[in-house]
Amino acid sequence: MRAWTLMRTMNVCFWEPVITPKRGGQDRGGAKLTPTGERFLRLYELLETEALENTKKPRSAIKALLKK
């Protein structure tokens, strides 16, 4: 149930649906990314890659402060 709620929430946050859910039954349900969802995922992965690359130094400094 939580997964369905999260999918509905994602879909209302965007101008177009990002996920198309499929109810259960013999095929056991599931979900598929829409073209908008695929574009969002590519952009998010790019954002994550750039963020990690641009924060290497401070992340290393924080890691050095942590117990081993």
ABEGO torsion letter per residue (X at the ends): XAAAAAAAAAAAABABBABBBBBBEAAGEEBBBBAAAAAAAAAAAAAAAAAAAAAAAAAAAAAAABBX
